Amino acid sequence: MRNELSAEAVRGGLGVAIGLALAACAGCNAGAGGQFVQVRTAGELARNLSAPDRPVMVEFYRNGCTACLMASGPLTNVSNDYAGRAVFLKIEREGTQAVRLRHGIGAYPTVILFTRGRERARWVQMTDAAPYREALDAALAELSGRVSGARHSRARFASL
């Protein structure tokens, strides 16, 4: 089974869609699966955010969150497609209050893209993979030196 919701599931109603999302996310602890690595502490997160040569995408999620389950399919697909070119982390809400406060997390799921330790883009309750892909492509281009950082201002990273 692919980790995405079909048009029939969406037309079939929210209950069917949630059931498919739950099935797609089985075993992934409610957050995205795929290439996402579970982070449990602020120190662990900080160490991973400073990757100098790759963008870092972090999903902040909450167990049992319906929106988190709905977003897990697109996030998993993106992480699989960008494996080896970006770092993918997920952090669960429980026991991470300091991390949530530091990054201003108020709703779930929140996904933040970092490059060289700086926040470049943020999405809240996004279930479409296209904005993630666009931002990752732009970050990869910037990090590879193909495009200057000045050209990737807030206009390019429109999610900020």
Residue pairs with C-beta under 8 A, 6 or more apart in sequence:
1 23
1 24
2 24
2 73
2 77
3 24
3 25
3 33
3 34
3 72
3 73
3 76
3 77
4 24
4 73
4 74
4 77
5 17
5 20
5 21
5 24
5 70
5 73
6 20
9 16
9 17
9 20
10 17
17 70
18 66
18 69
18 70
21 66
21 69
21 70
21 72
21 73
22 69
24 72
24 73
24 76
25 31
25 32
25 33
25 69
25 72
25 73
27 33
28 36
28 72
28 76
29 38
29 63
29 90
29 92
30 61
30 62
30 63
30 64
30 65
30 68
30 69
30 72
30 92
31 38
31 59
31 61
31 68
31 72
31 75
31 90
31 92
31 109
32 59
32 61
32 71
32 72
32 75
32 76
32 79
32 88
32 90
33 72
33 76
33 79
34 75
34 76
34 77
34 78
34 79
34 80
34 83
34 88
35 79
35 80
35 82
35 83
35 88
36 59
36 75
36 76
36 79
36 88
36 89
36 90
37 87
37 88
37 89
37 90
38 89
38 90
38 91
38 92
39 45
39 48
39 58
39 89
39 90
39 91
40 91
40 92
40 95
40 96
41 96
42 96
42 98
42 99
42 102
45 58
45 89
45 91
45 99
48 56
48 87
48 89
49 56
49 58
49 114
49 117
50 116
50 117
51 87
51 116
52 116
53 143
54 85
54 86
54 87
54 143
55 85
55 86
55 87
55 113
55 114
55 115
55 120
55 136
55 139
55 140
55 143
56 86
56 87
56 88
56 89
56 113
56 114
56 115
57 78
57 79
57 86
57 87
57 88
57 89
57 111
57 112
57 113
57 114
57 132
57 136
58 89
58 90
58 91
58 111
58 112
58 113
58 114
59 71
59 75
59 88
59 89
59 90
59 91
59 109
59 110
59 111
60 90
60 91
60 93
60 99
60 100
60 103
60 105
60 108
60 109
60 110
60 111
60 112
61 68
61 90
61 91
61 92
61 93
61 108
61 109
62 68
62 92
62 93
62 94
62 108
62 109
63 92
63 93
63 94
65 108
65 109
67 108
67 109
67 125
67 127
68 108
68 109
70 127
71 109
71 111
71 125
71 126
71 127
74 126
74 127
74 128
74 129
74 132
75 109
75 111
75 129
75 132
77 129
78 129
78 132
78 133
78 136
79 86
79 88
81 133
82 88
82 136
85 136
85 140
86 136
86 139
86 140
91 99
93 100
93 105
93 108
99 105
103 110
103 112
103 119
107 124
107 125
108 125
109 124
109 125
109 126
110 122
110 123
110 124
111 122
111 123
111 126
111 132
112 119
112 121
112 122
112 123
113 119
113 120
113 121
113 122
113 132
113 135
113 136
113 139
113 157
113 159
114 120
115 139
115 142
115 143
116 143
119 160
120 135
120 139
120 152
120 157
120 160
121 131
121 135
121 157
121 158
121 159
121 160
122 159
122 160
123 131
123 132
123 159
126 132
131 159
135 157
135 159
138 147
138 152
138 156
138 157
139 152
141 147
141 152
142 148
142 149
142 152
154 160
